Amino acid sequence: MNRATTIRLERVEDGAWRATQPDVELVGRGATAARAAANYCELVAETGGSPGT
């Protein structure tokens, strides 16, 4: 099943990036926005694609 989603990317105080989604407790982190988004997607995959449950 294909689903669209929005990942929020924020630069944090130390210059790193954080990737989040509303109402989801997972947080991706990385030195770049792309790495933070990739880390977030890896975390979602590790939870079986259901981060909110």
C-alpha positions in Angstrom: 0.0 0.0 0.0 1.3 3.4 -0.9 0.8 6.3 1.5 1.9 9.9 1.4 3.2 11.6 4.5 5.0 14.8 5.6 8.2 14.7 7.6 9.0 17.9 9.5 12.7 18.8 9.3 14.1 21.2 11.9 17.6 22.5 12.6 18.4 22.2 16.3 20.7 24.4 18.4 23.9 22.3 17.8 23.5 22.6 14.0 22.3 19.0 13.6 18.9 18.2 12.1 15.8 16.5 13.5 13.0 14.7 11.5 9.6 14.2 13.1 5.9 13.8 12.3 3.0 15.1 14.3 1.6 12.6 16.8 4.5 10.2 16.3 7.1 9.7 19.0 10.0 8.7 16.7 12.8 11.3 16.1 15.3 10.9 13.3 18.6 12.7 13.7 21.5 13.6 11.4 24.2 16.0 10.5 22.1 17.0 7.4 18.4 17.2 6.8 18.6 14.3 4.3 20.4 12.1 6.9 17.8 13.0 9.6 15.0 12.1 7.2 16.8 8.8 6.3 17.3 8.0 10.0 13.6 8.7 10.6 12.6 6.3 7.8 14.9 3.6 9.2 13.2 4.0 12.6 9.8 3.6 10.9 11.0 0.5 9.1 12.3 -1.0 12.4 8.9 -0.6 14.0 7.2 -2.4 11.1 5.9 0.7 9.4 3.5 1.6 12.3 5.3 4.2 14.4 2.1 5.4 16.0 1.2 2.1 17.6 
